[in-house]
Amino acid sequence: MDKEIKDPEGILKVITALFGKLPAYIVNSEKEFPVKIIALKNKALIISTKLKFPNRDRVLTVVHNGSKFFAHFNLAGGDGNGVEILTPVKIQIAAASRQGARVEASQIQTGMVVNNIINVNDVSKAIGFDDKKVDTILLAYRAKLAKAFPLSSIFFAGRMDNRLRLMHHYDKDIFIVDRKEKATASPEFFPFDEYLRIFDNSKIPDNYISEICVPIKYKGYVHLGYVQVLSEKPLDFEVYKQIQTFASAVSRDIINTGVFQESRDVCQVMDLSMGGISFIHAPSRSFSRSVTLNGTILFDLNLEAGKRVTIRGIIKNIRNQETNFRVGCQFYNLTEKDTEILEDFLNVGKEETPEAVTSTSSEEETPIPETNEEDQDSEESSSNEEENSSEGLAEESSTEDPFANQMDEEFTDSPEEPK
């Protein structure tokens, strides 16, 4: 390792600046797997993972500015169902290197293209404005829902309320069969104890013991709102499946209104791996609006006839080529379904480790995606970048805390009243 941080304040600055902001992975059996960062609370990191570990040691990694950060933690607690509380021990820093092979588009002999690109920030902005088509759809669905479930609602807004933020961070639906019987709770859904805290701070009458709350998502990634049903009697799994289908239908019809301004450009894929992608984009108006360095985008990746996945990724590199731009993108916590389709397409088994699409960059030059065959084994950063990757985090964390206005409210203060 090139550098090691053991100072508690220095460790916290790195975790605050990077974890929750960049794709994070957890090491298990010498392999790396995507991990969900829930919150930073009381100087401890709260994560969600389905993996099982032989001991209490944890190592999480992120890649930033050509350096790879290995954050060592100890398990301090959790719910025993995947949610873990980790206390930091030290952080090691080394030069980033590719850990997975890329597949050139020419090798696959298929017309892979990327389209429907949109910046994640633009998704939230789109629903922040009044739109008659969207309002009409919501009005119709609220009427349908009320006929079957009198005490129900559909929350839909450009800004998350506390309930939606918590479902987003845990990435789980709320399904409470009986609020007064913890034994009825399932670890597959929103944590029971966390739900009780929400309920205690809400205006929901005590006679309602059961709740189902399913997020309305943009293409499975961005939380736009939720469908909520309350009941005085226990709701069963069949009702949950109905509400889940209902929420998907709301999302589908809202997307079909065209309220989300997705790019109409069709971009040729140059190479692809389980960790990232490189594609060509024309210098169009939508390019300047959606494609920004370190920005998070969503797009559809058409692998072959009838096979498509929706990808969320962070733009790591942009190369200016005579008439077009070549964009390097690192995948960011894909859904299980999309991950399985990619693995099947690339013939990748569980032995594959994630790849970080990174390169060195400077303020004066446009970052270049390291996609050449001769560069795939390593991506070395300059000595200045190596120093800045750790020392510059103090400034970075003070100006942009990824947990600010999201984590602190629901994990340290009294939550807002849910709908």
Buried (B, 14 or more C-beta within 10 A) or exposed (E): EBBEBEEEEBBBBBBBBBBBBBBBBBBBEEBBBBBBBBBBBEEBBBBBBEBEBEEEEBBBBBBBBBBBBBBBBBBBEBBEBBBBBBBBBBBBBBBBBBBBBBBEBEEBEBEBBBBBBBBBBBBBEBBEEEBEEBEEBBEEBBEEBEEEBEBBBBBBEEEBBBBBBBBBBBBBBBBBBBBEEEEBBEEEBBBBEBBBBBBEBBEBEEEBBBBBBBBBBBBBBBBBBBBBBBBEEBBEEEBBEBBBEBBBBBBEBBBEBEBBBBBEBBBBBBBBBBBBBBBBBEEBEBBEBBBBEEBBBBBBBBBEEEBBBBBBBBBBBBBEEEEBBBBBBBBBBBBEEBBEBBBEBBEBEEEBBBBBBBBBBEEEEEBBBBBEEEBBEEBBBEEEBBBBBBEBBBEBBEEEBBBEEBBBBBBEEEBBEBB
